[in-house]
Amino acid sequence: MMFRWKATAAAVAVSALALTGCAGPGGGGTGGSGSTTLTLGAITSPTTFDPAGSEWGNRAPFYQAVFDTLLLATPEGTIEPFLATDWSYNDDNTVLTLTIRDDVTFSDDTELNADVVAQNLLRFKDGTSPDAGYFDGVQSVEAPDATTVVITLGAPDPAFLNYLTRDPGLVASPASFDSPDIATDPIGSGPYILDTAATVTGTSYSYTKNPDYWNPDVQHYDNLVINVLADATASLNAIKAGEANGVKLANNDNLGEVEGAGWTVNANELDFQGLLLLDRSGTVEPALADVRVRQALNYAFDREGLLQALQAGNGTVTTQVFPETSEAFDPELDDYYTYDPEKAKELLAEAGYADGLVLQQPSSALLGANTYTLIEQQLNDVGIQVEYTDPGNNFIADLLAPKFPTSFMALEQNPDWQLIQFMIAPGAVFNPYKAEDPVIDQLMTDIQFGDEATQAEKAKELNRYLVEQAWFAPFYRVQGSFATDANTTVEVLPTNAFPAIYDFQPKG
């Protein structure tokens, strides 16, 4: 079911390194009087603790520790009640009614009610979060009584429940809205409370157990420490030194050493890597308007060789952008395009490019120099030259400006409707040239307004059409890895880079 799946918003940043709260034996470090501490390593820090400016992905644990979401995303891929105990849509899926818990208190003793939830939702819609666009279709949010919230949408949004499991669904105390300290001193109803005195912003974040938490079954530790690890080397050093219980790995370069240290690698596949063929309308590169050229680009790549060379085989070759957890996913589309340079040359010749063509692409050191070298070599083999430009810190901004017709990129694989709004629809962020196709437009309409069976059927049709029309040139789904020590277990989420705080537990 399309309502069953959730989203991700992966984020990577370089941050300062400092380690505190070293983990010890027995399922977490000791915090005094036999208390347990869960120490985690993250790859990026929150830019603010104000939910209206929040993000998710690798920043999720910082927020989950202090705030609850309206709905809960589970490791099984379901959406479950949380601050909202029940929900229902009207017949045309434009009015969502939520029932709000009546037994929740914020850490400042303010009580949760429907009006507080409505205020939070409207603050997010009008806020500075990069995900605020998720609420573009929200026309109104009302609280007719203390436990009921009614959200009216301008049109059906098949991903809306997913949004409420992540940053748009975070709920803060209304007393904090006008506080000058809201960015650094969050007040939520979550399982932990931020210890601002023990926290070094951007480096290390310390939390203590919320003694009045409404859901103690998910409080598995007395204390929580999240350290921001600057790079893969810092993460590996923390693992070898036993200075954490769980660490998000920025890449898969050191899996052997991680496992050699007695740690477990918990894996999922969240992102695909490959070429984005952004200028499908031929606005600045007319060749890309020809489906044969786009197909030739797909035949040009040795995906299995790239996976081995760039990811040590940690992933799955694919030619589709929808994930395995999606209703749109079709296993046959993982190898729709084989490695066939001769076929690529034939298609280019048929399209009028027998003498080749030149593609402008951005490059970034963060995505690895070897990646660009191998892409250039394989494209050269079929007669396509690549001219790289390094925009530095403006890589994403220039990509979306848009300044480049194609680009190598690693992108999250969202659930069906979110992925459509993220990469495919004319207004999607990663469709900067606003490419359109009447077949795709109709399939999107069928998905948006159809029942669940129609959504699933049309999502599969859309996926196959996108692959046949070569709107993208994916290489592989890359393995995301989260390492845990011998004292700690965790269940990873199928569609988020960082596991939920609630899903870490001490062994024994």
C-alpha positions in Angstrom: 0.0 0.0 0.0 1.3 3.5 -0.8 0.2 4.8 2.6 2.4 2.1 4.2 5.8 3.5 3.3 7.8 6.4 4.6 10.4 8.9 3.4 13.9 9.8 3.9 16.0 12.9 3.5 19.6 11.9 3.7 22.1 14.6 4.7 25.9 14.6 4.8 28.0 17.4 6.3 31.5 17.9 7.7 31.5 18.7 11.4 33.9 19.1 14.3 34.9 16.0 16.3 34.8 15.5 20.0 34.0 12.3 21.9 32.3 12.2 25.3 30.4 9.6 27.3 32.6 6.7 26.3 30.7 3.4 26.1 31.6 0.5 28.3 30.7 -3.1 28.7 27.2 -4.3 29.6 25.2 -2.5 26.9 26.2 1.1 27.2 28.5 3.3 29.2 27.9 3.8 32.9 26.5 7.2 33.9 26.7 6.6 37.6 24.6 4.5 40.0 24.4 1.7 37.4 22.6 3.8 34.9 23.1 3.0 31.2 24.2 5.4 28.5 23.7 4.9 24.7 26.5 6.7 22.8 25.9 7.2 19.1 28.1 8.6 16.3 26.4 10.7 13.7 27.8 12.3 10.5 26.1 15.7 10.8 24.6 17.9 13.5 21.3 19.7 13.6 21.3 23.3 12.3 18.5 24.2 14.8 16.3 22.5 17.4 13.3 24.5 16.2 11.0 21.9 14.6 9.9 24.6 12.1 13.4 24.6 10.7 14.2 20.9 11.2 15.4 18.2 8.9 15.4 14.4 8.9 17.6 11.7 7.5 20.9 11.7 9.4 19.6 14.5 11.7 16.6 12.5 12.8 18.0 11.2 16.2 18.7 14.6 17.5 15.0 15.5 17.1 13.5 12.1 18.0 15.3 12.3 21.4 13.4 15.4 22.5 10.3 15.5 20.3 7.6 13.0 19.4 6.1 12.7 16.0 2.4 12.5 15.3 2.8 9.1 13.7 5.6 6.4 13.9 7.6 4.8 11.2 8.6 1.2 12.1 11.4 -1.1 11.0 8.7 -3.3 9.5 7.8 -0.5 7.1 4.4 0.3 8.6 3.0 3.6 10.0 1.7 3.3 13.5 0.0 5.5 16.1 2.1 7.8 18.3 0.9 11.2 19.4 -2.0 10.6 17.1 -3.8 7.5 18.2 -6.1 7.2 15.1 -6.6 8.8 11.7 -9.0 8.7 8.8 -9.6 10.4 5.4 -12.8 11.6 3.9 -14.0 9.9 0.7 -11.8 11.9 -1.7 -8.7 11.9 0.5 -8.6 15.6 0.9 -9.5 15.9 4.6 -7.4 14.0 7.2 -8.8 13.8 10.7 -6.4 12.9 13.6 -7.2 11.9 17.1 -4.6 13.2 19.6 -3.5 11.6 22.8 -4.9 13.2 26.0 -2.2 11.9 28.4 1.0 13.6 27.1 2.9 16.4 28.9 5.8 18.4 27.6 9.0 18.7 29.6 7.9 22.2 30.7 4.6 20.7 32.1 2.5 22.1 29.3 -0.2 19.6 28.2 -0.5 18.4 24.7 -3.8 19.0 23.0 -5.2 19.4 19.4 -4.7 23.1 19.3 -1.0 22.7 20.1 -0.6 20.1 17.3 -2.4 22.5 14.9 0.0 25.3 15.9 3.0 23.1 15.2 1.7 22.0 11.8 1.1 25.5 10.7 4.5 26.7 12.0 6.2 23.9 9.9 4.2 24.9 6.8 5.4 28.5 7.2 8.9 27.7 8.6 12.4 27.4 7.2 12.7 23.6 7.0 13.9 22.4 3.6 11.0 20.0 3.8 8.4 22.8 4.3 7.3 22.1 0.8 5.7 18.9 1.9 2.9 21.0 3.3 2.4 23.2 0.1 -1.0 21.4 -0.4 -2.2 22.1 3.1 -5.1 24.6 2.9 -6.1 24.6 6.6 -5.4 23.0 10.0 -8.2 23.2 12.6 -8.7 21.8 16.1 -12.5 21.6 16.6 -12.0 20.1 20.1 -9.2 19.1 22.5 -8.3 15.8 20.8 -9.2 16.3 17.2 -7.1 17.9 14.4 -8.6 18.3 10.9 -6.1 18.9 8.0 -7.6 20.0 4.7 -5.6 19.5 1.5 -6.1 21.1 -1.9 -5.7 17.8 -3.5 -5.0 14.2 -2.4 -1.4 13.6 -1.3 -0.7 9.9 -1.1 2.5 10.6 1.0 1.0 12.8 3.6 0.9 10.2 6.4 4.5 9.5 5.7 5.4 13.1 6.3 3.8 12.9 9.8 6.3 10.2 10.8 9.2 12.6 10.3 10.1 16.3 10.7 6.7 17.8 9.6 5.2 15.7 12.4 7.4 16.9 15.2 5.5 18.6 18.1 7.1 21.1 20.5 5.7 22.9 23.5 3.9 26.1 22.4 5.7 27.9 25.3 8.9 27.6 23.3 7.7 29.1 20.0 8.7 32.7 21.0 11.7 31.7 23.1 15.0 33.2 22.0 16.6 29.9 22.9 14.4 27.7 20.7 17.2 26.8 18.4 19.4 25.4 21.2 17.1 24.5 24.1 14.2 22.4 22.7 11.1 21.6 24.8 9.3 18.5 23.6 7.4 15.5 25.0 10.1 13.0 23.8 11.9 10.2 25.7 14.9 12.4 26.5 15.6 16.0 27.6 18.6 17.8 26.1 21.2 18.6 28.8 22.4 22.0 27.4 25.1 22.3 30.0 26.8 19.1 28.8 26.2 19.8 25.1 28.7 21.3 22.8 26.7 22.6 19.8 27.9 21.1 16.5 30.1 18.5 18.3 28.4 16.5 21.1 24.8 16.4 22.4 23.9 15.0 25.8 20.4 13.9 26.8 18.9 12.6 30.1 15.9 10.3 30.4 12.5 12.1 30.6 11.1 10.8 33.9 7.5 11.7 32.9 7.5 10.2 29.4 4.2 8.8 28.3 5.7 5.8 26.6 8.4 4.3 28.8 8.5 1.1 26.9 10.7 2.8 24.3 13.1 4.3 26.8 15.9 1.7 26.9 18.6 3.9 28.4 19.0 6.4 31.2 21.3 8.7 29.1 21.9 9.4 25.5 25.0 11.0 23.9 25.2 11.7 20.2 28.7 12.7 19.0 29.3 14.2 15.6 32.1 12.4 13.9 33.9 14.5 11.3 34.7 11.8 8.7 35.1 8.1 8.1 38.4 8.0 9.9 37.0 9.5 13.0 34.1 7.0 12.9 36.5 4.0 12.6 38.7 5.3 15.4 35.7 5.7 17.7 34.7 2.1 16.8 38.1 0.6 17.5 38.5 2.6 20.7 35.1 1.5 22.0 33.9 5.1 22.3 30.4 4.5 21.0 27.7 1.9 20.9 26.4 2.7 17.5 27.9 4.6 14.6 26.5 5.7 11.2 29.1 4.9 8.6 29.5 7.6 5.9 30.7 4.9 3.4 31.5 1.2 3.1 35.3 1.6 2.8 36.1 0.1 6.2 33.5 -2.6 6.8 36.2 -5.3 7.2 37.9 -3.4 10.0 34.5 -2.6 11.6 33.5 -6.2 11.7 37.1 -7.2 12.8 36.6 -5.0 15.8 33.7 -7.2 16.9 31.0 -4.8 15.6 27.9 -5.7 13.6 27.1 -3.9 10.4 23.3 -3.4 10.1 22.5 -2.7 6.4 19.8 -1.3 4.2 19.6 0.2 0.8 18.3 3.8 0.8 20.0 5.7 -2.0 20.8 5.1 -5.7 23.8 6.4 -7.4 24.1 7.1 -11.1 23.6 9.8 -13.7 20.7 12.3 -13.5 19.6 13.1 -17.1 18.1 16.3 -16.1 17.7 18.1 -19.5 15.3 15.6 -21.0 13.6 18.4 -22.9 16.8 19.4 -24.6 16.8 22.9 -23.3 20.6 23.4 -23.2 21.6 20.0 -24.6 19.3 19.1 -27.5 20.7 15.5 -27.8 19.1 14.6 -24.5 15.6 15.2 -25.9 16.1 12.1 -28.0 15.2 8.9 -26.1 17.8 7.0 -28.1 20.6 9.2 -26.7 19.3 8.7 -23.1 19.1 4.9 -23.7 22.6 4.9 -25.1 23.8 6.5 -21.9 22.2 3.6 -20.0 23.9 1.0 -22.2 27.3 2.7 -21.8 27.8 1.8 -18.1 29.2 -1.4 -16.6 27.1 -1.2 -13.5 28.5 -4.3 -11.9 32.1 -3.1 -12.5 31.2 0.3 -11.0 29.6 -1.3 -8.0 32.7 -3.3 -7.3 35.1 -0.5 -8.0 33.3 2.2 -6.1 31.4 0.4 -3.4 33.4 -2.9 -3.0 30.2 -4.7 -4.1 28.1 -3.3 -1.3 24.9 -2.7 -3.0 22.6 -3.9 -5.8 22.9 -3.1 -9.5 19.7 -1.4 -10.8 18.3 0.7 -13.7 15.3 1.9 -11.8 15.0 4.7 -9.3 12.1 3.3 -7.2 13.2 1.3 -4.1 12.4 -2.3 -3.3 10.0 -1.1 -0.6 7.9 0.7 -3.2 4.7 -0.5 -4.9 6.3 0.7 -8.1 9.3 -1.6 -7.8 9.8 -4.3 -10.4 12.8 -6.7 -10.0 12.9 -7.1 -13.8 13.8 -3.5 -14.2 17.0 -3.9 -12.1 18.8 -5.2 -15.3 16.7 -3.6 -18.0 19.8 -2.1 -19.5 22.8 -4.3 -19.8 26.4 -3.2 -20.4 26.5 -3.0 -24.2 28.9 -0.3 -25.6 28.1 -1.4 -29.2 24.4 -0.9 -28.6 25.1 2.5 -27.2 27.1 3.5 -30.3 24.3 2.2 -32.6 21.7 4.3 -30.8 23.9 7.4 -30.9 24.4 6.9 -34.6 20.6 6.4 -35.2 20.0 9.7 -33.3 22.5 11.5 -35.5 25.5 11.5 -33.1 27.8 8.9 -34.9 30.7 11.3 -34.3 29.8 11.6 -30.6 28.8 14.5 -28.4 30.0 16.5 -25.5 28.2 16.6 -22.1 28.8 19.2 -19.4 28.7 17.9 -15.9 29.6 19.2 -12.4 32.0 17.3 -10.2 32.5 17.3 -6.4 35.3 16.0 -4.3 32.7 14.8 -1.8 31.5 12.2 -4.3 34.9 10.8 -5.0 37.4 11.5 -7.8 37.5 7.8 -8.9 33.8 8.1 -9.7 34.3 10.8 -12.2 37.3 9.1 -13.8 35.3 5.9 -14.4 32.3 7.7 -15.7 34.5 9.6 -18.1 36.2 6.5 -19.3 33.0 4.5 -20.0 31.4 7.4 -21.8 34.5 8.0 -23.9 34.3 4.3 -24.9 31.0 5.0 -26.7 32.1 8.4 -28.2 30.7 10.7 -25.5 33.1 13.3 -24.1 32.6 14.8 -20.6 33.7 18.3 -19.6 33.7 18.6 -15.8 33.3 21.8 -13.8 33.8 21.8 -10.0 31.3 24.3 -8.5 32.7 23.8 -5.0 30.1 24.5 -2.3 27.6 25.5 -5.0 27.4 21.9 -6.4 23.7 21.4 -5.5 22.7 25.0 -6.1 24.2 25.0 -9.6 22.7 21.6 -10.4 19.2 22.9 -9.5 19.7 26.4 -11.0 19.9 24.6 -13.5 23.4 24.9 -15.0 24.1 21.3 -16.1 22.2 18.9 -18.3 23.5 15.8 -16.6 25.2 14.9 -13.4 26.4 12.1 -11.3 24.5 12.1 -8.0 23.5 10.0 -5.0 19.8 10.5 -4.3 17.4 9.0 -1.8 14.8 6.5 -3.0 11.6 7.8 -1.6 8.2 6.0 -1.4 6.2 6.3 -4.6 4.4 9.7 -4.3 7.3 11.3 -2.5 9.7 10.2 -5.2 7.4 11.5 -7.9 7.3 14.9 -6.2 11.0 14.8 -5.5 12.4 13.8 -9.0 9.7 13.4 -11.6 6.8 15.9 -11.5 7.3 19.2 -13.4 7.7 21.1 -10.2 10.0 18.5 -8.5 13.2 19.7 -7.0 15.4 17.3 -9.0 13.5 18.0 -12.3 15.1 21.5 -12.6 14.4 21.8 -16.4 10.7 21.0 -15.6 10.6 18.2 -18.2 7.1 16.9 -18.9 5.6 13.9 -20.8 1.9 13.4 -21.4 2.0 9.8 -20.5 3.8 10.5 -17.2 1.4 13.4 -16.4 -1.6 11.1 -16.8 0.0 8.3 -14.7 0.7 10.8 -12.0 -2.9 12.0 -12.0 -4.1 8.4 -11.8 -1.8 7.8 -8.8 -2.8 11.0 -7.0 -6.5 10.5 -7.3 -6.8 6.7 -7.4 -7.6 4.2 -4.7 -4.8 2.1 -3.2 -5.1 -0.6 -5.8 -5.0 1.9 -8.6 -2.1 3.7 -7.0 -0.1 0.5 -6.9 -0.9 -0.5 -10.5 -0.2 2.9 -12.0 3.0 3.3 -10.0 4.3 0.2 -11.6 3.3 1.5 -15.0 5.1 4.8 -14.3 8.3 3.1 -13.2 8.5 0.9 -16.3 7.7 3.9 -18.6 10.5 5.9 -16.9 13.0 3.1 -17.4 12.0 2.6 -21.1 12.2 6.3 -21.7 15.5 6.5 -19.9 14.6 9.5 -17.8 17.5 8.5 -15.5 20.7 6.3 -15.7 21.0 4.7 -12.3 24.0 2.5 -11.5 23.1 0.8 -8.3 21.4 1.0 -5.0 24.2 1.5 -2.5 24.3 -0.2 0.9 23.8 2.1 3.9 25.6 0.8 6.9 25.0 1.4 10.6 27.5 -0.3 13.0 26.7 -1.5 16.5 29.0 -2.9 19.2 28.7 -6.2 20.9 26.5 -4.8 23.7 23.9 -3.2 21.4 21.2 -4.2 19.0 19.2 -2.1 16.6 16.6 -2.6 13.9 17.3 -0.3 10.9 14.4 1.5 9.1 13.7 0.6 5.5 13.7 4.2 4.4 15.8 6.3 6.7 19.6 6.5 7.0 19.6 6.6 10.8 17.7 4.1 12.9 15.0 5.4 15.3 16.1 6.2 18.8 13.5 3.8 20.1 14.9 0.8 18.2 18.3 0.7 20.0 18.4 -1.8 22.9 21.2 -3.1 25.2 21.9 -6.8 25.0 21.3 -9.1 27.9 
